[in-house]
Amino acid sequence: MILEIILGIVVITEGYVIWNLIRKTELLEVWVERFTQDIQVVQDELIKIDSTGHFEADDEVGTVFKLIKNTVEELKTLKGEPVNAN
């Protein structure tokens, strides 16, 4: 009888732990998806801003612009997709 009660408590506890971990994993997946979309929006905006290549060609602005582009490229590698080097 005592063994059955202990096993019941263990099963209920394990069920709660599994449910809680699944809920947290789903929240993390949603966050990662939104973050991935934000990275893509930033990348698209950078491409649109420098469509003529003027920012990248300027010495002072070009250095900062290249650093921003490199940072976005590094973030794209975090989402697990291959990145094409430009």
C-alpha positions in Angstrom: 0.0 0.0 0.0 2.8 2.5 0.9 4.7 1.5 -2.2 1.7 2.2 -4.4 1.3 5.7 -2.8 4.9 6.5 -3.3 4.8 5.3 -6.9 1.7 7.3 -7.5 3.4 10.5 -6.1 6.4 9.8 -8.3 4.3 9.4 -11.4 2.3 12.6 -10.7 5.6 14.5 -10.1 7.2 13.1 -13.3 4.0 14.0 -15.3 4.2 17.6 -14.0 7.9 17.9 -14.8 7.4 16.6 -18.3 4.4 18.9 -18.9 6.4 21.9 -17.6 9.4 21.1 -19.8 7.2 20.7 -22.9 5.6 24.1 -22.2 8.9 25.8 -21.8 10.3 24.2 -24.9 7.3 25.4 -27.0 7.8 28.9 -25.7 11.4 28.8 -26.6 10.6 27.6 -30.1 8.2 30.5 -30.6 10.9 32.9 -29.4 13.5 31.4 -31.8 11.1 31.7 -34.7 10.3 35.3 -34.0 14.0 36.0 -33.6 14.7 34.3 -36.9 12.1 36.5 -38.6 13.6 39.6 -37.1 17.0 38.7 -38.4 15.6 38.2 -41.8 13.9 41.6 -41.7 17.1 43.3 -40.7 19.0 41.5 -43.5 16.4 42.5 -46.0 16.5 46.1 -44.8 20.3 46.3 -45.0 20.2 45.0 -48.6 17.5 47.5 -49.5 19.4 50.4 -47.8 22.6 49.6 -49.7 21.1 48.6 -53.0 23.5 50.9 -54.8 26.6 50.1 -52.8 27.3 53.6 -51.6 27.3 52.8 -47.9 29.7 49.9 -48.3 32.0 51.9 -50.5 32.4 54.9 -48.2 35.3 54.6 -45.8 33.8 55.6 -42.4 30.2 54.6 -43.1 31.4 51.5 -45.0 33.3 50.1 -42.0 30.3 50.4 -39.7 28.0 49.1 -42.4 30.2 46.1 -42.9 30.4 45.4 -39.2 26.6 45.5 -39.0 26.3 43.2 -42.0 28.8 40.8 -40.4 26.9 40.8 -37.2 23.7 39.9 -39.0 25.4 37.2 -40.9 26.7 35.7 -37.6 23.2 35.8 -36.2 21.9 34.0 -39.3 24.3 31.1 -38.5 22.7 30.8 -35.1 19.4 29.9 -36.7 21.0 26.8 -38.3 20.8 27.7 -42.0 23.9 27.9 -44.2 25.0 31.5 -45.0 26.1 32.5 -48.5 29.3 34.7 -48.2 29.0 37.9 -50.2 
